[in-house]
Amino acid sequence: MTGADTGKYDAAAEGWSDEQYADTAAYLRHRAELVVGLGPPLVAGDMVVDLACGDAGLAEPLLAAGLRYVGVDLSGPMVESATARTAGRAEIHEGDLNDFAPTSSVAATTFFRAVYYARDRRAFFRHVAGYTEKKVVFDLNPRQYHVEDVTNDLRAVGLTEIEFRPFFSPQQVALPRPAAAALRAAERTGPLARIALRFRFSYMVAASRSA
């Protein structure tokens, strides 16, 4: 995404997360749980860089887990909203996910609804892997991308330990708690989950180096 492409995000920056998700807290809490637990686990004090962070909606559940948070977004108004949301509890930077690099290595790097902003996906993975110690975590729509192609790109840059986890939290529908719990349980149903992914929902992916 170039500066000229941020217009729709600039205009929607105020209240972005609340507009994007029917049950913002539940959706982002589940995402944060997988950021922490999928692949090598994160522990209190670990730093997470969240690329294309928007208004830093993911910051709250990650901070609540004891993690340190760095948000990065190319949209100036989104950066302003993220700064206001985190109120001094996190670092927020304006920058392009293809080029941003923290001043020191971080435990994890995330990017959600953003892999298509990579100018060159393999080069982007290589860049991010260069400053990430534990794992890279992102979402992937298997109807939009070939899982094998993305897996090959990750392995080519040394991220050879790769876990795919279905993510069955609806973005536009707020479910009763029992229904939401049932969907999360269905994430672990193997072949049935993969069938569901042919029609909707996405994967969460955690990629790390071999121990």
Backbone hydrogen bonds in HBPLUS format (Angstrom, degrees):
<---DONOR---> <-ACCEPTOR-->    atom                        ^
c    i                          cat <-CA-CA->   ^        H-A-AA   ^      H-
h    n   atom  resd res      DA  || num        DHA   H-A  angle D-A-AA Bond
n    s   type  num  typ     dist DA aas  dist angle  dist       angle   num
A0005-ASP N   A0002-THR O   2.84 MM   3  5.24 151.3  1.92 111.9 121.4     1
A0006-THR N   A0003-GLY O   3.34 MM   3  5.63 170.5  2.35 111.2 114.0     2
A0009-TYR N   A0006-THR O   2.95 MM   3  5.28 124.2  2.27 108.9 124.1     3
A0010-ASP N   A0006-THR O   2.75 MM   4  5.93 157.6  1.80 161.9 169.4     4
A0011-ALA N   A0007-GLY O   3.05 MM   4  6.25 163.9  2.08 153.6 156.2     5
A0012-ALA N   A0009-TYR O   3.18 MM   3  5.07 127.0  2.48  92.3 106.1     6
A0013-ALA N   A0010-ASP O   3.44 MM   3  5.36 170.0  2.45 104.3 106.7     7
A0016-TRP N   A0013-ALA O   3.30 MM   3  5.12 156.1  2.36 123.3 116.6     8
A0019-GLU N   A0015-GLY O   3.06 MM   4  6.23 141.2  2.22 151.1 162.4     9
A0019-GLU N   A0016-TRP O   3.07 MM   3  5.23 128.5  2.35  99.9 113.7    10
A0020-GLN N   A0016-TRP O   3.01 MM   4  6.22 140.6  2.17 149.7 161.3    11
A0020-GLN N   A0017-SER O   3.17 MM   3  5.11 126.4  2.47  93.7 107.5    12
A0021-TYR N   A0017-SER O   3.26 MM   4  6.35 147.7  2.37 154.1 158.6    13
A0022-ALA N   A0171-GLN O   2.86 MM 149  6.16 155.8  1.91 149.8 157.5    14
A0027-TYR N   A0023-ASP O   2.98 MM   4  6.09 171.3  1.99 165.6 168.5    15
A0028-LEU N   A0024-THR O   2.98 MM   4  6.05 175.2  1.98 158.3 159.9    16
A0029-ARG N   A0025-ALA O   2.90 MM   4  5.85 145.4  2.02 140.3 150.6    17
A0030-HIS N   A0026-ALA O   3.04 MM   4  6.19 160.3  2.08 147.3 151.4    18
A0031-ARG N   A0027-TYR O   3.09 MM   4  6.37 158.5  2.14 144.8 151.2    19
A0032-ALA N   A0028-LEU O   2.87 MM   4  6.00 158.7  1.92 143.2 149.1    20
A0033-GLU N   A0029-ARG O   2.93 MM   4  6.19 150.0  2.02 145.3 153.4    21
A0034-LEU N   A0030-HIS O   3.22 MM   4  6.54 152.2  2.31 147.2 152.9    22
A0035-VAL N   A0031-ARG O   2.95 MM   4  6.28 148.4  2.05 147.0 157.0    23
A0036-VAL N   A0032-ALA O   2.97 MM   4  6.22 155.8  2.03 150.8 156.0    24
A0037-GLY N   A0033-GLU O   2.90 MM   4  6.04 163.2  1.93 145.4 150.6    25
A0038-LEU N   A0034-LEU O   2.87 MM   4  5.02 159.8  1.91 131.4 136.6    26
A0042-LEU N   A0036-VAL O   2.99 MM   6  5.00 153.0  2.07 138.7 146.5    27
A0046-ASP N   A0043-VAL O   2.97 MM   3  5.79 163.1  2.00 149.2 152.1    28
A0045-GLY N   A0066-GLY O   2.76 MM  21  5.96 156.0  1.81 139.3 144.0    29
A0068-ARG N   A0046-ASP O   2.78 MM  22  5.98 172.2  1.79 153.4 156.1    30
A0107-ALA N   A0047-MET O   3.02 MM  60  5.37 128.4  2.29 132.9 147.8    31
A0108-ALA N   A0047-MET O   3.21 MM  61  6.61 159.9  2.25 155.7 158.3    32
A0048-VAL N   A0068-ARG O   2.83 MM  20  6.11 159.0  1.88 150.6 154.9    33
A0070-VAL N   A0048-VAL O   2.86 MM  22  6.10 148.3  1.96 167.4 166.4    34
A0049-VAL N   A0108-ALA O   2.93 MM  59  6.38 160.7  1.97 152.9 156.1    35
A0110-THR N   A0049-VAL O   2.76 MM  61  6.19 161.7  1.79 163.0 168.4    36
A0050-ASP N   A0070-VAL O   2.75 MM  20  6.06 166.6  1.77 167.0 170.8    37
A0072-VAL N   A0050-ASP O   3.04 MM  22  6.16 153.9  2.11 157.0 149.7    38
A0051-LEU N   A0110-THR O   2.79 MM  59  6.00 153.8  1.86 165.2 158.6    39
A0052-ALA N   A0072-VAL O   2.78 MM  20  5.66 112.7  2.23 138.9 158.2    40
A0053-CYS N   A0072-VAL O   2.94 MM  19  5.58 160.8  1.97 137.7 142.8    41
A0056-ALA N   A0053-CYS O   3.01 MM   3  5.14 154.1  2.08 121.4 128.8    42
A0059-ALA N   A0056-ALA O   3.06 MM   3  5.28 152.1  2.14 106.0 114.7    43
A0063-LEU N   A0059-ALA O   2.76 MM   4  5.88 165.0  1.78 166.3 170.5    44
A0064-ALA N   A0060-GLU O   2.93 MM   4  6.08 154.2  1.99 148.5 156.3    45
A0065-ALA N   A0061-PRO O   3.20 MM   4  6.31 128.3  2.48 127.7 139.0    46
A0065-ALA N   A0062-LEU O   3.09 MM   3  5.06 134.1  2.31  94.4 107.1    47
A0067-LEU N   A0062-LEU O   3.16 MM   5  5.64 157.5  2.21 155.1 149.3    48
A0066-GLY N   A0063-LEU O   2.90 MM   3  5.14 158.9  1.95 110.8 115.5    49
A0091-GLU N   A0069-TYR O   3.13 MM  22  6.48 159.5  2.17 158.1 157.8    50
A0071-GLY N   A0091-GLU O   2.79 MM  20  6.25 159.0  1.83 159.8 160.9    51
A0093-HIS N   A0071-GLY O   2.78 MM  22  6.17 157.9  1.83 154.5 161.7    52
A0073-ASP N   A0093-HIS O   3.09 MM  20  6.62 154.7  2.16 156.7 163.1    53
A0095-GLY N   A0073-ASP O   2.92 MM  22  5.49 151.9  2.00 111.5 120.8    54
A0079-VAL N   A0075-SER O   2.98 MM   4  6.28 155.3  2.04 151.8 159.0    55
A0080-GLU N   A0076-GLY O   2.96 MM   4  6.31 151.7  2.04 150.2 158.5    56
A0081-SER N   A0077-PRO O   2.95 MM   4  6.22 157.0  2.00 146.8 152.6    57
A0082-ALA N   A0078-MET O   2.78 MM   4  6.02 159.3  1.83 153.3 159.4    58
A0083-THR N   A0079-VAL O   2.86 MM   4  5.99 154.7  1.93 146.1 152.9    59
A0084-ALA N   A0080-GLU O   2.99 MM   4  6.22 157.6  2.04 146.0 151.9    60
A0085-ARG N   A0081-SER O   2.88 MM   4  6.08 156.7  1.94 147.2 154.1    61
A0086-THR N   A0082-ALA O   3.00 MM   4  6.15 164.1  2.03 150.3 153.5    62
A0087-ALA N   A0083-THR O   2.97 MM   4  5.96 136.2  2.17 139.7 150.8    63
A0089-ARG N   A0086-THR O   2.90 MM   3  5.37 160.1  1.94 122.5 129.2    64
A0099-ASP N   A0096-ASP O   2.99 MM   3  5.51 147.4  2.10 115.1 123.8    65
A0100-PHE N   A0096-ASP O   2.90 MM   4  5.89 153.8  1.97 166.4 174.9    66
A0106-VAL N   A0131-TYR O   2.90 MM  25  6.31 160.3  1.94 164.4 168.3    67
A0133-GLU N   A0106-VAL O   2.77 MM  27  6.00 169.3  1.78 167.0 170.8    68
A0134-LYS N   A0107-ALA O   2.77 MM  27  4.98 144.8  1.89 129.3 140.9    69
A0135-LYS N   A0107-ALA O   3.20 MM  28  6.79 152.2  2.29 151.6 159.6    70
A0109-THR N   A0135-LYS O   3.15 MM  26  6.73 147.2  2.27 145.8 155.6    71
A0137-VAL N   A0109-THR O   2.85 MM  28  6.26 161.7  1.88 156.4 162.2    72
A0111-PHE N   A0137-VAL O   3.18 MM  26  6.81 139.5  2.36 150.2 159.8    73
A0117-TYR N   A0114-ALA O   2.85 MM   3  5.48 166.9  1.87 124.1 128.4    74
A0118-ALA N   A0115-VAL O   3.16 MM   3  5.71 166.3  2.18 114.6 118.6    75
A0124-PHE N   A0120-ASP O   2.82 MM   4  5.99 156.3  1.87 160.3 168.4    76
A0125-PHE N   A0121-ARG O   2.90 MM   4  6.19 162.5  1.93 153.7 157.7    77
A0126-ARG N   A0122-ARG O   2.97 MM   4  6.19 158.6  2.01 147.8 153.8    78
A0127-HIS N   A0123-ALA O   2.93 MM   4  6.16 157.9  1.98 147.4 153.2    79
A0128-VAL N   A0124-PHE O   2.97 MM   4  6.23 168.6  1.98 159.1 161.1    80
A0129-ALA N   A0125-PHE O   2.83 MM   4  5.94 162.4  1.86 152.1 157.7    81
A0130-GLY N   A0126-ARG O   3.11 MM   4  6.23 136.0  2.31 139.7 150.0    82
A0130-GLY N   A0127-HIS O   3.21 MM   3  5.29 132.7  2.45  95.5 107.9    83
A0131-TYR N   A0128-VAL O   3.16 MM   3  5.78 153.0  2.23 114.0 120.4    84
A0132-THR N   A0129-ALA O   3.42 MM   3  5.05 158.6  2.46  95.4 101.6    85
A0136-VAL N   A0207-ALA O   2.87 MM  71  5.21 154.9  1.93 147.1 155.3    86
A0207-ALA N   A0136-VAL O   2.86 MM  71  5.21 160.9  1.90 151.2 157.7    87
A0138-PHE N   A0205-VAL O   2.99 MM  67  5.36 150.8  2.08 143.1 152.4    88
A0205-VAL N   A0138-PHE O   2.75 MM  67  5.36 162.4  1.78 168.2 173.3    89
A0140-LEU N   A0203-TYR O   2.91 MM  63  5.12 150.3  2.00 139.5 144.9    90
A0203-TYR N   A0140-LEU O   2.88 MM  63  5.12 176.1  1.88 150.6 150.8    91
A0144-GLN N   A0141-ASN O   2.98 MM   3  5.39 157.8  2.03 113.5 120.7    92
A0145-TYR N   A0141-ASN O   3.03 MM   4  6.24 151.4  2.12 156.8 165.8    93
A0149-ASP N   A0146-HIS O   3.04 MM   3  5.36 121.4  2.40 104.1 118.2    94
A0150-VAL N   A0146-HIS O   3.21 MM   4  6.60 162.5  2.24 158.7 162.7    95
A0151-THR N   A0147-VAL O   2.89 MM   4  6.05 161.1  1.92 152.6 158.6    96
A0152-ASN N   A0148-GLU O   2.93 MM   4  6.09 156.6  1.98 145.8 151.7    97
A0153-ASP N   A0149-ASP O   3.07 MM   4  6.36 152.7  2.15 145.2 152.3    98
A0154-LEU N   A0150-VAL O   3.01 MM   4  6.31 158.1  2.06 151.9 157.4    99
A0155-ARG N   A0151-THR O   2.97 MM   4  6.21 166.7  1.99 154.9 158.4   100
A0156-ALA N   A0152-ASN O   2.97 MM   4  6.04 147.4  2.07 142.6 151.4   101
A0157-VAL N   A0154-LEU O   3.19 MM   3  5.55 144.1  2.33 104.5 113.8   102
A0159-LEU N   A0154-LEU O   2.98 MM   5  5.14 145.8  2.10 155.0 144.2   103
A0158-GLY N   A0155-ARG O   3.08 MM   3  5.10 164.8  2.10 108.6 111.0   104
A0161-GLU N   A0208-SER O   2.91 MM  47  5.10 165.4  1.93 159.2 155.8   105
A0208-SER N   A0161-GLU O   2.83 MM  47  5.10 154.3  1.90 143.5 152.3   106
A0163-GLU N   A0206-ALA O   2.88 MM  43  5.24 160.9  1.92 150.4 156.9   107
A0206-ALA N   A0163-GLU O   2.97 MM  43  5.24 157.9  2.02 147.0 154.1   108
A0165-ARG N   A0204-MET O   2.79 MM  39  5.07 158.7  1.84 153.3 159.0   109
A0204-MET N   A0165-ARG O   2.70 MM  39  5.07 156.5  1.76 143.0 150.9   110
A0167-PHE N   A0202-SER O   2.81 MM  35  5.61 153.9  1.87 173.5 164.5   111
A0179-ALA N   A0176-PRO O   3.06 MM   3  5.45 116.7  2.48 109.5 124.4   112
A0180-ALA N   A0176-PRO O   2.99 MM   4  6.24 161.9  2.02 161.4 167.4   113
A0181-ALA N   A0177-ARG O   2.94 MM   4  6.12 158.4  1.98 153.1 158.8   114
A0182-ALA N   A0178-PRO O   2.97 MM   4  6.19 151.2  2.05 143.5 151.2   115
A0183-LEU N   A0179-ALA O   3.01 MM   4  6.29 155.4  2.07 148.3 154.3   116
A0184-ARG N   A0180-ALA O   3.05 MM   4  6.32 156.6  2.11 147.2 153.4   117
A0185-ALA N   A0181-ALA O   2.98 MM   4  6.23 151.5  2.06 144.9 152.8   118
A0186-ALA N   A0182-ALA O   2.99 MM   4  6.23 143.3  2.12 140.6 150.8   119
A0186-ALA N   A0183-LEU O   3.06 MM   3  4.94 118.9  2.45  90.3 105.9   120
A0187-GLU N   A0184-ARG O   3.13 MM   3  5.25 147.3  2.24  99.0 108.7   121
A0188-ARG N   A0185-ALA O   3.18 MM   3  5.93 164.8  2.21 117.7 121.9   122
A0189-THR N   A0186-ALA O   3.13 MM   3  5.22 160.9  2.17 117.6 115.7   123
A0193-ALA N   A0190-GLY O   3.01 MM   3  5.30 118.1  2.41 105.9 121.0   124
A0194-ARG N   A0190-GLY O   3.04 MM   4  6.38 155.1  2.11 155.2 163.1   125
A0195-ILE N   A0191-PRO O   3.02 MM   4  6.31 145.7  2.14 144.7 153.7   126
A0196-ALA N   A0192-LEU O   3.07 MM   4  6.41 157.7  2.12 146.9 152.3   127
A0197-LEU N   A0193-ALA O   3.03 MM   4  6.33 146.0  2.15 145.2 154.6   128
A0198-ARG N   A0195-ILE O   3.04 MM   3  5.43 155.2  2.11 108.5 116.3   129
A0199-PHE N   A0196-ALA O   3.03 MM   3  5.71 161.7  2.07 117.6 123.3   130
A0200-ARG N   A0196-ALA O   3.17 MM   4  6.46 160.8  2.21 154.4 160.3   131
